[in-house]
Amino acid sequence: MKKVLTFTSGVLAVFALPLASSAQTIRNISDAGSFVINTINGVLVPVLFAVAFIVFLWGAFKTFILGAGSDEVKEQGKNLMLWGLIGFFVMVSIWGLVNILTGTINFGNSTGPTSVPTTGVQVR
């Protein structure tokens, strides 16, 4: 149990490192919100996808390699593969919905031109 707690605290420290290193660059609530969203999209989402992929691979390994002689192990592997696929589906669905919402609401992030062009045809 002590090794698990040490490992868990080490993993949490690794995920908290980006928060500590960019603490000086956050000036207002908009910067804080952007930082949290970027951290989730840049760190948390890929880690969750990797975990779901590893669960799926472990289930495939249990089904096809370890479960060659045991129906119980095959069934456990099939369940792991199923839960890995369900995890992928849920994460992709939620990630897509969040991206649709952030693209629709726009949260002050303008993708249009930032200044008036000084060359070319000008309509008055």
C-alpha positions as CSV (number, residue, x, y, z in Angstrom):
1,M,0.0,0.0,0.0
2,K,2.9,2.3,0.8
3,K,4.4,1.8,-2.7
4,V,1.0,2.7,-4.3
5,L,0.8,5.9,-2.4
6,T,4.4,6.8,-3.3
7,F,3.7,6.1,-7.0
8,T,0.4,8.1,-6.9
9,S,2.0,11.1,-5.2
10,G,4.8,11.0,-7.8
11,V,2.3,10.9,-10.7
12,L,0.4,13.8,-9.2
13,A,3.6,15.8,-8.8
14,V,4.4,15.3,-12.5
15,F,0.9,16.5,-13.5
16,A,1.2,19.5,-11.1
17,L,4.6,20.6,-12.6
18,P,3.0,22.6,-15.5
19,L,0.8,24.4,-13.0
20,A,3.8,25.5,-10.9
21,S,6.0,26.5,-13.9
22,S,3.4,28.8,-15.5
23,A,2.1,30.3,-12.3
24,Q,3.8,33.6,-13.2
25,T,2.1,33.9,-16.6
26,I,-1.5,33.9,-15.4
27,R,-2.7,37.5,-15.1
28,N,-6.5,37.3,-15.1
29,I,-9.4,34.9,-15.0
30,S,-9.4,34.5,-18.8
31,D,-5.7,33.4,-18.8
32,A,-6.5,31.0,-15.9
33,G,-9.4,29.5,-17.8
34,S,-7.3,29.2,-21.0
35,F,-4.5,27.6,-19.0
36,V,-6.8,25.0,-17.5
37,I,-8.4,24.1,-20.8
38,N,-5.0,23.8,-22.5
39,T,-3.6,21.7,-19.7
40,I,-6.6,19.4,-19.9
41,N,-6.4,19.1,-23.7
42,G,-2.6,18.8,-23.7
43,V,-2.0,16.5,-20.7
44,L,-5.0,14.9,-19.2
45,V,-6.8,13.8,-22.4
46,P,-3.8,12.1,-24.0
47,V,-3.1,10.3,-20.7
48,L,-6.7,9.0,-20.5
49,F,-6.6,7.9,-24.1
50,A,-3.3,6.0,-23.4
51,V,-4.9,4.3,-20.4
52,A,-7.9,3.2,-22.4
53,F,-5.7,1.9,-25.2
54,I,-3.6,0.0,-22.7
55,V,-6.7,-1.5,-21.1
56,F,-7.9,-2.6,-24.6
57,L,-4.5,-4.1,-25.4
58,W,-4.4,-5.9,-22.1
59,G,-7.9,-7.3,-22.7
60,A,-6.8,-8.5,-26.2
61,F,-3.7,-10.1,-24.7
62,K,-5.8,-11.9,-22.0
63,T,-8.3,-13.1,-24.6
64,F,-6.0,-14.4,-27.3
65,I,-2.8,-15.3,-25.5
66,L,-3.5,-16.0,-21.8
67,G,-7.0,-17.3,-22.4
68,A,-6.1,-20.1,-24.8
69,G,-6.9,-22.8,-22.3
70,S,-9.4,-21.1,-19.9
71,D,-12.8,-19.8,-20.8
72,E,-12.9,-17.7,-17.6
73,V,-9.7,-15.8,-18.6
74,K,-11.1,-15.3,-22.2
75,E,-14.3,-13.8,-20.7
76,Q,-12.2,-11.4,-18.5
77,G,-10.2,-10.3,-21.5
78,K,-13.4,-9.7,-23.6
79,N,-14.8,-7.6,-20.8
80,L,-11.6,-5.5,-20.6
81,M,-11.7,-5.0,-24.4
82,L,-15.3,-3.9,-24.1
83,W,-14.6,-1.5,-21.3
84,G,-11.6,-0.1,-23.3
85,L,-13.8,0.5,-26.3
86,I,-16.5,2.1,-24.1
87,G,-13.9,4.4,-22.6
88,F,-12.7,5.5,-26.1
89,F,-16.3,6.2,-27.2
90,V,-17.2,8.2,-24.1
91,M,-14.0,10.2,-24.2
92,V,-14.3,11.0,-27.9
93,S,-17.9,11.9,-27.5
94,I,-17.3,14.3,-24.5
95,W,-14.2,15.7,-26.2
96,G,-16.2,16.4,-29.4
97,L,-19.0,18.1,-27.4
98,V,-16.6,20.3,-25.5
99,N,-14.9,21.3,-28.7
100,I,-18.2,22.1,-30.4
101,L,-19.2,24.2,-27.4
102,T,-16.0,26.1,-27.2
103,G,-16.1,26.7,-30.9
104,T,-19.7,27.9,-30.8
105,I,-19.5,30.1,-27.7
106,N,-16.0,31.4,-28.7
107,F,-15.0,32.5,-25.1
108,G,-13.4,35.7,-26.3
109,N,-10.9,33.9,-28.6
110,S,-11.3,35.7,-31.9
111,T,-10.0,34.0,-35.0
112,G,-10.7,36.9,-37.3
113,P,-8.3,39.6,-38.4
114,T,-6.7,41.5,-35.6
115,S,-6.1,44.8,-37.4
116,V,-7.4,46.7,-40.4
117,P,-5.4,46.0,-43.6
118,T,-3.5,49.0,-44.9
119,T,-3.0,47.7,-48.5
120,G,-5.3,46.4,-51.1
121,V,-8.8,47.6,-52.0
122,Q,-10.4,49.6,-49.2
123,V,-14.2,50.1,-49.2
124,R,-15.5,53.2,-47.4
